[in-house]
Amino acid sequence: MEILKPLVSLTPEYFIQIFNTFLVFFIINKLLYKPVMRIIEAREKDVQANITEGEQNRAEGIALKKEYEEKVGLAKREGQEIIKQATLRAESKSEELVTEAKQEAAHIKEKANEEIVKERQKAMNDIKSSVSDIALLAAAKVIEKDIDKAKHEELINNFINEVGEAK
């Protein structure tokens, strides 16, 4: 029968193999694992800083958006106020121009009425003068003698006044 051999025998090669394994582990740890872990940690810190910066930028963006919206609203209100003021000024100016036009029309009408009164008075004076000349001629023919001109005018003026008062 055969004697069973152990799976692992404690030989010097076994201890060298274990030593080599630990040596490789130590070298890998020093040369590879720790630098890689430092790079990963630096990357995690960088990502975390970027996330924090992104959140801050987002908060600033929201604040700027709100400020922008407030300024736009203020500008709209100012624009509406300017339009309202311009409309009021235009209406006021329009009313002022209409009032001035009415006053000018009344003034022109008043002047025209005064001119009519003057023309009527002038026409009346011309008619009186014509009537007095006609009356003088008629009187001269009726009387057939010459009366002095001052008496004729006095008679004519009396006649015209009596006829004017009768109307």
C-alpha positions as CSV (number, residue, x, y, z in Angstrom):
1,M,0.0,0.0,0.0
2,E,1.0,3.2,-0.6
3,I,1.6,5.9,2.0
4,L,-0.1,9.1,1.5
5,K,2.0,11.9,0.9
6,P,1.0,15.2,2.4
7,L,-0.2,17.9,0.1
8,V,2.2,20.5,1.4
9,S,5.5,19.6,2.7
10,L,7.5,22.1,4.7
11,T,10.5,22.4,2.7
12,P,12.9,25.3,2.3
13,E,11.3,26.1,-1.0
14,Y,8.0,26.5,0.7
15,F,9.4,29.1,3.0
16,I,11.1,30.9,0.1
17,Q,7.9,30.9,-1.8
18,I,6.0,32.4,1.2
19,F,8.8,34.9,1.6
20,N,8.6,35.8,-2.1
21,T,4.8,36.2,-1.8
22,F,5.1,38.6,1.1
23,L,8.0,40.4,-0.7
24,V,5.8,40.8,-3.8
25,F,2.9,41.9,-1.7
26,F,5.0,44.5,0.1
27,I,6.5,45.8,-3.2
28,I,3.1,45.9,-4.8
29,N,1.7,47.6,-1.7
30,K,4.5,50.2,-1.8
31,L,4.9,50.7,-5.5
32,L,1.4,50.2,-6.8
33,Y,-1.4,50.0,-4.2
34,K,-0.5,53.1,-2.1
35,P,0.1,55.4,-5.2
36,V,-3.1,54.1,-6.8
37,M,-5.0,54.7,-3.6
38,R,-3.6,58.2,-3.4
39,I,-4.6,58.9,-7.0
40,I,-8.1,57.4,-6.3
41,E,-8.4,59.5,-3.1
42,A,-7.2,62.7,-5.0
43,R,-9.8,61.9,-7.7
44,E,-12.5,61.4,-5.1
45,K,-11.6,64.8,-3.5
46,D,-11.6,66.4,-7.0
47,V,-15.0,64.9,-7.9
48,Q,-16.3,66.0,-4.5
49,A,-14.9,69.5,-5.0
50,N,-16.5,69.6,-8.5
51,I,-19.8,68.5,-7.1
52,T,-19.6,71.2,-4.4
53,E,-18.6,73.8,-6.9
54,G,-21.4,72.7,-9.2
55,E,-23.9,73.0,-6.4
56,Q,-22.6,76.5,-5.6
57,N,-22.7,77.5,-9.2
58,R,-26.3,76.1,-9.4
59,A,-27.3,78.2,-6.3
60,E,-25.6,81.3,-7.8
61,G,-27.4,80.6,-11.1
62,I,-30.7,80.3,-9.4
63,A,-30.0,83.6,-7.5
64,L,-28.9,85.3,-10.8
65,K,-32.0,84.0,-12.5
66,K,-34.2,85.4,-9.8
67,E,-32.4,88.7,-9.9
68,Y,-32.7,88.8,-13.7
69,E,-36.5,88.0,-13.5
70,E,-36.9,90.8,-10.9
71,K,-35.0,93.3,-13.1
72,V,-37.1,92.2,-16.1
73,G,-40.2,92.7,-14.1
74,L,-39.0,96.1,-12.9
75,A,-38.1,97.1,-16.5
76,K,-41.6,96.1,-17.7
77,R,-43.2,98.1,-14.9
78,E,-41.0,101.1,-15.7
79,G,-41.8,100.7,-19.4
80,Q,-45.5,100.6,-18.6
81,E,-45.2,103.6,-16.4
82,I,-43.3,105.5,-19.1
83,I,-46.0,104.6,-21.6
84,K,-48.7,105.7,-19.2
85,Q,-47.0,109.0,-18.6
86,A,-46.5,109.5,-22.3
87,T,-50.2,108.8,-22.9
88,L,-51.2,111.2,-20.1
89,R,-48.9,113.9,-21.6
90,A,-50.3,113.3,-25.0
91,E,-53.9,113.5,-23.8
92,S,-53.0,116.6,-21.8
93,K,-51.3,118.2,-24.9
94,S,-54.3,117.1,-27.0
95,E,-56.7,118.7,-24.6
96,E,-54.5,121.8,-24.4
97,L,-54.4,122.1,-28.2
98,V,-58.2,121.6,-28.5
99,T,-58.7,124.3,-25.8
100,E,-56.3,126.6,-27.7
101,A,-58.1,125.9,-31.0
102,K,-61.5,126.6,-29.3
103,Q,-60.1,129.8,-27.9
104,E,-58.7,130.8,-31.2
105,A,-62.0,130.0,-32.9
106,A,-63.9,132.1,-30.4
107,H,-61.4,134.9,-30.9
108,I,-61.8,134.7,-34.7
109,K,-65.6,134.6,-34.2
110,E,-65.4,137.6,-31.9
111,K,-63.2,139.5,-34.4
112,A,-65.6,138.5,-37.2
113,N,-68.6,139.8,-35.1
114,E,-66.7,143.0,-34.4
115,E,-65.9,143.3,-38.1
116,I,-69.6,142.7,-39.0
117,V,-70.6,145.4,-36.5
118,K,-68.1,147.8,-37.9
119,E,-69.1,147.0,-41.5
120,R,-72.8,147.4,-40.5
121,Q,-72.0,150.8,-38.9
122,K,-70.0,151.8,-41.9
123,A,-72.9,150.7,-44.2
124,M,-75.3,152.7,-42.0
125,N,-73.1,155.7,-42.1
126,D,-72.9,155.4,-45.9
127,I,-76.6,155.0,-46.1
128,K,-77.1,158.0,-43.9
129,S,-74.7,160.0,-46.0
130,S,-76.5,158.9,-49.2
131,V,-79.9,159.6,-47.7
132,S,-78.7,163.0,-46.6
133,D,-77.3,163.8,-50.1
134,I,-80.6,162.6,-51.7
135,A,-82.6,164.6,-49.1
136,L,-80.5,167.7,-49.9
137,L,-81.1,167.3,-53.5
138,A,-84.8,166.7,-53.0
139,A,-85.1,169.6,-50.6
140,A,-83.2,171.9,-53.0
141,K,-85.5,171.0,-55.7
142,V,-88.6,171.4,-53.6
143,I,-87.6,174.7,-52.1
144,E,-85.6,175.8,-55.1
145,K,-83.6,178.1,-53.2
146,D,-80.3,177.6,-51.6
147,I,-80.2,177.1,-47.9
148,D,-76.8,177.1,-46.4
149,K,-75.2,173.7,-46.0
150,A,-75.1,173.7,-42.2
151,K,-78.9,174.1,-41.9
152,H,-79.4,171.4,-44.5
153,E,-77.2,168.9,-42.6
154,E,-79.0,169.7,-39.4
155,L,-82.4,169.1,-41.0
156,I,-81.2,165.9,-42.6
157,N,-79.6,164.6,-39.4
158,N,-82.9,165.3,-37.5
159,F,-84.8,163.5,-40.3
160,I,-82.4,160.5,-40.2
161,N,-82.6,160.3,-36.4
162,E,-86.4,160.4,-36.5
163,V,-86.5,157.7,-39.2
164,G,-83.8,155.6,-37.3
165,E,-85.8,155.8,-34.0
166,A,-89.0,154.8,-35.8
167,K,-87.4,151.6,-37.0
